[in-house]
């Protein structure tokens, strides 16, 4: 499964916070220095989707806020369900 992400580094907390211009907005507390924000982003997505970190990969946009992620080992429906649950928990 491949999807777009809008990363927001140096946030107060790590969270999936909604949709921004067609991409999943993900806030991470790590700064965008030395790949720390990318690692935090991968860790958060892997934890949310309940998959090992090695199954989440940034395939485009390593130095940009706009990234494209690929998740292996899960189908589209499973990814969408788990992300929807994470967003629902955030909004309630």
Secondary structure, 3 states (H helix, E strand, C coil): CEEEEEEECCCCCCEEEEEECCEEEEECCCCCCCCHHHHHHHHHHHHHHCCCHHHEEEEECCCCCEEEEEECCCCHHHHHHHHHHHHHHHHC
